[in-house]
Amino acid sequence: MDFTGRSVMITGAGKGIGRETARLLAARGAEVVALSRTATDLDSLAQEIGCRTVAVDLADPDAARAAARAGLPCDLMVNCAGINILQKFVDVTVEAFDLVHAVNTRAAMIVSQEYARARIAAGGGGSIVNVSSISSFIGFDDHASYCASKGAMDGMSRVMANELGPHGIRVNCVNPIVTMTELAAEAWSDPAKSGPVLARMPVGRFAETEDVALVIAFLLSDSAAMLSGLALPIDGGFLVK
């Protein structure tokens, strides 16, 4: 998986899976364009890997579109930006539901539209990886907005794979189990909640960010030339039990 001479735009690149993916792809030769909300995260990433950066609040649709255009052209695309607001289903607010969908799903649509239009205008070819979640398959407590947003991402990605495939653009989702990021720590720090999930995982541990970044890199690469339209669990066997 050598990405020398290729460029990749990564949303949510300031922290967690997005940051690890940026580091991995840069180490393998890619020119990274990093999008994130927090300028200090982008500054530290730029110092580490020498990437281009665009600070943007992806919850703002106009800002998301402008940021995507500012970062283009790129050969490859990773949509990793995501948030979660923990609420019991009966307590989910419209504001929380809309914000989670705006960042997790709508922003991925907007940025991918701009990427796809640019790739088609350039003659086609490319690969998009959308970072979804095992939560698109499982109804975890307190995750109504998050689960709904990731299920929507999976469905949208199948349409993207169908419509963009004739232009040589592959689209896949990765669906990690709990991955040890700041976002996950907020939701899964209670052993009473994390214990039953770990007990159902044959590998006996949650994912690390590198576990997910390596799969993203594979799906972006030419080695995955026949893979498109997947929602690929990275779950240590969680779904087999």
Summary of the structure (lengths in Angstrom):
residues: 241
radius of gyration: 16.9
end to end distance: 31.9
largest distance: 52.3
contacts: 854
relative contact order: 0.15
helix: 52%
strand: 17%
